C-alpha cells in the first residue's frame, strides 16, 4: 500500500489483527526481508512493514535521510492507520530508526527490539568509513552494493546462503544512488541513544550475533550492563533473519507474546 507524505510515496504492508508490531528493515534492505515471518506473526498480531526512505518502493526525501526523518515516516504510517501503541523491531539501521521514534514518542512504544543493531552513535572511525562508503557509492554503486551485502554475512555462511544473498543484492541494486548515500549520511550523524534505551520504561530486547562482521559483540554486551535489557545471543553474522531464521522467529514471537 502507498501513503502520500510530504509529496512522496511511502510503501507499507499491513497484515493481521491484534497487537500492532512494526518491522523496520536495515540499510540496503526493504520490507521484503520480513516476508518469511509475516504469515506466522500475523496470525496473532497486526504486522506493519514499512519501506524506509530511499529503500524499496519508498521515495527519497532530500539528500540526508536522518534517523529522525525516517522515524517521522513511521509515525506518518501509524497515524494514518490510527495506531497509537506498537512494538518496534528494527534490524540494523531499522533499529536506529526505532530508537529515534522512541525518543520522540516514548509513550507510543510498548516494546523495542534491536536486532543486530546498536544504541550507540558512530565512532569517529566509523564515520570515516561511512565517508569512504559514500565515495565508493558515487564511483560505482553496483560494486559497492555487491560487496556490502556479502560482507554482512559470517564468512562461512556466504556459500550456504547464496540464493538469499543474490535476492538481497537484486533488491538493493534497485535503489537510487541518492537513497544509498542519504542513508549513509543519516547513519553517520545519528545521536547516541544508549541512555534512552537503558532507561526506557518499555520492554527491551537486543538480538546480538557472536560473529557479526559489522558490530562488535563485546561493545554490544557492554551496552546492556546495569540495565533490564534482555539479551539473546545468536551464533552467526549480521543477518540473523537469514543466518538464524528459525531461532530469530521464535525469539521475536516470545518477545511479542510477553508484552
N, C-alpha and C positions, 0 to 999 in steps of 0.2 A: 504494500500500500504506500501511497505517496502523500506526504503532507507538505503544503506550501508554507515556508517560513522565511521571512526576510528576503523574499524574492527568489529563493532557491528551492529545489526539491529535496525532501528528506525521505528516504526509504525506510520502512519498518514492516515487521510482521507481527501479528497478534493472534495467538492460538490458545484455546482452552479457557477455563474459568477457575476461579479460586484465588489464592494469594498471588498478587502480581510479582513476577520475577523478571527483572530487566537484565538481559545478557548483552555485554559490551565486548566487541572483538578487539584485537590488538592491531598494531601497525602492520600495514600491507595485507591485512585480512579484511573480511566483511562478514555480514550476518550469516553467510552460508556455512561458516565454521561451526555453527550450532545445530546444523541440520540433523546430525546423528542423534542429538539429545532431545530436540523439541518434541517429537512424538511421545516419548516416555514422560518427560517433565510436564507436558500439557494435559496429561490425564487427570492430574490433581491440582494443577496451578494454571494461572494465566501467564503465558510466556511471551514477553515482548523482546524482539531482537531489532536492533537499530544499526543501520549503516552510518558510521560516524563521518564527519566532514571529509570530503575528497576520497572516500572509500566506497566501494560497491556502487550502488545507484544513487548515492547522495552527492550533491554538487559541492564545489568548493565555495568558501565564503571568505575571500581575501587571500593574503599571502602568508599569514601566520595563523595556524589553527591552534590557538592556545587551548589548554585543557578546560579552562573556564568557558570558552566559546563552544567547545564540544559539549560540555555539561549543559549549556543553555539549550542545545537542540534536543538533548534527552528530556529536559524539563518541558520543552515545547510539545514533544510527542505525548508525554504523560498527561500534560494539561488537556490536550486535545482528546485523549482517551478517558479523561475525568478520573485519573488515578492519583490519589493523594499520598498513598503509602506503598512502598515496594521494597523488595530485596534486590540488591545490586550485585551482580557477579561480573567482574571485569578481568579480561586476560591482558596482561602486559600493559600496553597503552590504555586499554579499556579500564584497567584498574586505576590509572592516573585520573581518568575522566570521572570514574565513580567517586574518587576522593574529592575531586573538585565539586562535584554535585553535592556530596555530603557536607562539605564546608558551607555551601550556600544554603542548603535546605536540610539541616540535620534532623529535624522532626519528621521529614518525609521518608527517612530511611529506617527500615525495620531490621535490616542486616546487610553486611557488606563483605564480600569475599574477594580478596586479592589473589588472583591465580597467576603464578609466575610474574608477579608484579612487586612494586615497592612503594612505600610511602615517602621515601627519601627523594630529594631533588638530585639532579645530575651533579656529579663531582666536576671539577674544572677539567679533568682529563676526559671525562665522558662528554662534556660539552665540546671539547676539541674534536672528539671522534664524530660527534653529530655534524660539525662543520665540514669535516673530511667527507662524510657521507653525502652531505648536500652538494659538495663539489663533484663527487662521483656521479650522483644522480643527474646533474646538469650536463655532465660529459657524455654519459651513456646510461640512461635509466634502466634499460633492459638488462645489461650486465649486472648492474647493482642489485636489481630485484632477484635475479637468478642466484647470485652469491649469497645475498642476505637471507633468503628463505631457507636455503640448505643449512646455513650456519646457525639456525635456531634449534636444530636437532642435535641430540647426542651423536657423536661421530659414528658409533656402531649401528645407530638406527637409520642412518641416511640411505642404506641399501634396503633395509627392511620396509621402509615406508615410501618407496619410490613413486607409487601411484598417488598417494596423498600429497607428496611434495610437488609432483607435476601439476596437480589440480590447484594447489595454493599459488604456485608460480603463475599459472594461467590467469587466475583471478587478479593477482597483484599487477600483472602486465597490462590489465585493462585500465588501471588507474592513470589519471593525468599526472604529468610531471609536477604540476602545481600542487596537487594533492599530497604527493610524497614529500616534497620539500616543505610544504606548510605544516605537515605533521611533525617532521624532524625539528623545524623551528619551534613549534609549540612545546614539544617534549623537552627541548634544550632549556627553555626558560621557566619550566614548571616549578612551583613552590614546593618546599619541603612540608609534608603534612604528617610527619611521624607522630607528633604530639596529639594532633587532631584524631588520628586513628587510634592511638593508645587510650585517649581519654573519652572517646565517644561512648554514648550510653547503649547504642545498638549492638546486636550480636556481630562478632567479627571472626573471620577465618582467613588464614593465609595458607595457600597451597604452594609449597616450596619443593623444588626439584634438586636433588643432590648433584646432578651432573648438568645443571643449567649453564649453557655456554654464555649466556647474556648477563645473568645476575649472580653475584657472589653469595653462595649458600650461607657462609658464616655471618655475613653482614645482615642477611635477612633474618637469621635466628636472633641476632643481637637486637633487631627492631622490636622483637616480641617480648624481650626481657621486662620483668616487672609490669606485666600487663595481663589482661584477661583475654588476650587474643588467642584463639585456638589455632594450633599449627598442625597441618598434615603434611608429612614428608613423602614425596614420590621419588622413585629411583632414577628417573631419566632426565630428559632435557627440558627446554623452554616450552615445548609444545605438548603439554600434559594431555590435552583433549585428543591428541593423536597417539602419542607415545604410551600413554597410560589411560586409554579411553574408558575401560570398564571401571577402573579404580576412581577415575575422575567423576563419572556419573554417580557412583554410589556415594562418594564424598559430598557432592553438592545436593543430592537427594536428602541425605541425612541432615545437612545444614539447613535446608529449606524446611524440612519436617519439624526440626527442633524449634524453629521460630513460629 
